[in-house]
Amino acid sequence: MIKRYNELEIQEQNPEIYNDFAKIKKIGKEKKSLSSVIEKINFSQRKLDDLKVLYDMLIMENADEGEWKYFDNEYKETENAVENLYLETLYSGENDNCDALVELHSGAGGEEAQDWTDMIHRMYKMYCEKKGYTCQIVDYLYGDGAGYKSISLLIQGDNAYGNLKCERGVHRLVRISPFDANKRRHTSFASAEISPIIEDTTEIEIKAEDLKIDTYRSGGAGGQHINKTESAIRITHIPTGIIVACQNERSQTQNKEMAMRMLYAKLAEKAEKEKEEEKLKKLGLQRKIEWGSQIRSYVLCPYTMAKDHRTNYETGDVHSVLDGNIQEFIIAKLKLDKQNENTKK
């Protein structure tokens, strides 16, 4: 890692690089990521070395109970440092350090499912606030009286895709419906599709003749410009049938640029899925959790619980989960993936 960091510093000193802003940004992002991990490695090593010295000293001096209590506290701090370092190894995917495109779609059920989609949108928005990520709405389709039929979010931050890829699939809610006059219990579904926003698009070829580009007026609230001009963009990639849309930027050009980034993200996700399925095929295995299958249940009635069906991690504090505290679910899934990866090896 240190060798790679030094290589990047040499690349930064090359005058020719200043003509390529995208490359400068990519190098800066990789350096920041490497620097963070190297710092954690050095910190953990120092804590371990200090702990060994302290232990030997306490043994030699026949330490009392108070001094061993101090040792226990130092041990716990060191254990936490090593655990945090271990968590870094969970982000080993090719695109884990990329930003993420999160697309939420309501299931059948009208207002009930559309309101649930808005609740998940809020959950991810609050998760981003806790992680220091930025969360931007790039496209949306309002529901019939409540919530969203669909909403697309651009989420930016360290390991954004590495974390949020664990959220891919169907989310299930059980609650007393606020839209039912008889106060009956309802089950609602919403799906989350997660794609990496890749910086280097050279490996993905998109031909102009393979694109169908439509313009339309923005469908939501906004200023005069956003509602009266056809600034929103919808792009259809004809060979794959993938459709992306963006309507939240100020101009048609900006919306088109964002829509193209979204298309590259969807194609990168498709390539990643095909690569994973090919790997499993060679190993004679099948994907246990299909992309788009139910991953988590959130129960508000008759009891409270949030449970991940892949890892069996659960908590009774479902309201905290809906307030964005989902990192423990994500870590449990990342650890499971790492275990499965090691088992296959």
DAMOBEL-V617810 format. One record per pair of residues at least 24 apart in sequence whose ideal C-beta (glycine too) atoms are under 10 Angstrom apart, sorted by the first residue. I is the first residue (numbers start at 0). J is the second residue. Records with the same first field share a line. If there is no record, write none. Layout:
I=J, J
This chain:
0=32, 33, 34, 36, 37, 40
1=33, 37, 40
3=29, 30, 33, 37
4=29, 30, 32, 33, 34, 36, 37
5=33
7=33, 34
21=198, 199, 200
22=198, 199
24=198
25=197, 198, 199
28=96, 97, 98, 157, 198
29=96, 198
31=96, 157
32=87, 90, 95, 96, 157, 158
35=87, 157, 158
36=84, 87, 88, 90
39=80, 81, 83, 84, 85, 86, 87
40=80, 84, 87
42=77, 80, 81, 83, 84
43=77, 78, 79, 80, 81, 82, 83, 84, 85
44=80, 81, 84
45=77, 80
46=73, 74, 76, 77, 78, 79, 80, 81
47=77, 80, 81
48=77
49=73, 76, 77
50=74, 76, 77, 78
51=77
53=77
85=334, 337
86=158, 326, 330, 333, 334
87=158
88=333, 337
89=158, 161, 162, 165, 329, 330, 332, 333, 334, 335, 336, 337, 340
90=157, 158, 160, 161, 162, 333
91=161, 333, 336, 337, 340
92=158, 160, 161, 164, 195, 271, 275, 333, 336
93=160, 195, 197, 267, 270, 271, 274
94=160, 161, 164, 194, 195, 196, 197, 198, 264, 267, 268, 270, 271
95=157, 158, 159, 160, 161, 162, 164, 195, 333
96=156, 157, 158, 159, 160, 161, 195, 198
97=155, 158, 159, 160, 161, 164, 194, 195, 196, 197, 198, 199, 264, 267
98=132, 133, 153, 154, 155, 156, 157, 158, 159, 160, 163, 194, 195, 196, 197, 198, 260, 264
99=123, 132, 134, 152, 153, 154, 155, 156, 158, 159, 160, 161, 162, 163, 164, 166, 193, 194, 195, 196, 264
100=137, 138, 151, 152, 153, 154, 159, 160, 163, 192, 193, 194, 195, 196, 243, 257, 260, 261, 262, 263, 264, 265, 267, 268
101=127, 134, 137, 150, 151, 152, 153, 154, 159, 160, 163, 164, 166, 167, 191, 192, 193, 194
102=137, 138, 149, 150, 151, 152, 190, 191, 192, 193, 194, 243, 261, 264, 265
103=139, 146, 147, 148, 149, 150, 151, 152, 166, 170, 189, 190, 191, 192
104=140, 147, 148, 149, 150, 151, 169, 188, 189, 190, 191, 192
105=140, 142, 146, 147, 148, 149, 150, 187, 188, 189, 190
106=169, 170, 171, 172, 186, 187, 188, 189, 190
107=187, 188
108=172, 176, 178, 185, 186, 187, 188, 189
109=142, 143, 144, 145, 146, 148, 178, 187
110=142, 143, 144, 145, 146, 176, 177, 178, 179, 187
111=142, 145, 146, 172, 174, 176, 177, 178, 179, 185, 186, 187, 188
112=142, 145, 146, 147, 148, 172, 185, 186, 187, 188, 189
113=140, 141, 142, 143, 144, 145, 146, 147, 148, 149, 150, 178, 187, 189
114=142, 144, 145, 146, 147, 172, 174, 176, 177, 178, 187, 189
115=142, 145, 146, 147, 170, 171, 172, 174, 185, 186, 187, 188, 189, 297
116=140, 142, 145, 146, 147, 148, 149, 150, 170, 172, 187, 188, 189, 190, 191
117=141, 142, 145, 146, 147, 150, 189
118=146, 170, 172, 174, 187, 189, 297, 321
119=146, 147, 150, 166, 170, 172, 189, 190, 191, 297, 321
120=146, 147, 150, 151, 152, 189, 191
121=321, 322, 323
122=166, 170, 297, 320, 321, 322, 323, 324, 325
123=150, 152, 154, 163, 166, 191, 323, 325
124=152, 154, 323
125=321, 322, 323, 324, 325
126=154, 162, 163, 166, 320, 322, 323, 324, 325, 326, 329
127=152, 154, 155, 156, 159, 163, 323
128=322, 323
129=322, 323, 324, 325, 326
130=154, 156, 157, 158, 159, 162, 163, 323, 325, 326
131=156, 157
132=156, 157, 158, 159, 162, 163
133=159
134=159
135=247, 248, 257
136=219, 245, 246, 247
137=243, 244, 245, 246, 247, 248, 254, 257, 258, 260, 261
138=217, 218, 219, 231, 232, 233, 243, 244, 245, 246, 247, 254, 257, 258, 261
139=217, 218, 219, 244, 246, 247
140=218, 219, 244, 246
141=218, 219, 220
144=178
145=177, 178
146=189
147=189
149=189, 190, 192, 244
150=189
151=192, 194, 243, 244, 245, 246, 247, 257, 261
152=191, 193
153=196, 245, 247, 257, 260, 261, 264
154=193, 196
155=196
158=329, 333
159=193, 195, 196
160=193, 194, 195, 196, 197, 264, 267, 268, 271
161=195, 329, 333
162=193, 325, 326, 329, 330, 332, 333
163=191, 193, 194, 195, 325, 329
164=191, 193, 194, 195, 268, 271, 329, 332, 333, 336
165=193, 294, 295, 307, 309, 310, 325, 326, 328, 329, 330, 331, 332, 333, 335, 336
166=191, 192, 193, 294, 295, 325, 328, 329, 332
167=191, 192, 193, 194, 268, 272, 288, 290, 291, 292, 294, 332
168=192, 193, 288, 289, 290, 291, 292, 293, 294, 295, 307, 308, 309
169=291, 292, 293, 294, 295, 296, 308
170=293, 294, 295, 296, 297, 305
171=293, 294, 295, 296, 297, 298, 306, 308
172=295, 296, 297, 298, 299, 305, 317, 321
173=296, 297, 298, 299, 300, 301, 302, 304, 317
174=297, 298, 299, 300, 303, 317
175=299, 300, 301
176=300
182=300
184=298, 299, 300, 301
185=300
186=296, 298
187=297
188=293
190=290, 291, 292, 293, 294
191=291, 294, 295
192=265, 268, 290, 291
193=264, 268, 290
194=241, 243, 261, 262, 263, 264, 265, 266, 267, 268, 269, 271
195=263, 264, 265, 267, 268, 271
196=257, 260, 261, 263, 264, 267
197=260, 263, 264, 266, 267, 268, 270
198=260, 263
199=263, 267
200=259, 260, 262, 263, 264, 266, 267
202=263, 266, 267, 270
203=262, 263, 264, 266, 267, 269, 270
204=266
205=234, 236, 238, 259, 262, 263, 266
206=236, 237, 238
208=237
209=235, 236, 237, 238, 239
210=234, 235, 236, 237, 238, 258, 259, 262
211=235, 236, 237, 242
212=255, 258, 259
213=242, 244
214=251, 254, 255
215=244, 246
216=246
217=245, 246, 247, 248, 254
218=246
219=246, 247
221=246, 247, 249
222=249
224=249, 250
225=249, 250
230=254, 255
231=255, 258
232=256, 257, 258, 259, 261
233=258
234=258, 259, 261, 262
235=262
236=262, 265, 266, 269
238=266
239=265, 266, 269
241=265, 266, 268, 269
278=340, 343
279=343
281=343
282=343, 344
284=339, 342, 343
287=339
288=332, 335
294=328, 332
295=320, 325, 328, 332
297=321
307=331, 332, 335
309=335, 336
310=334, 335, 336
311=335
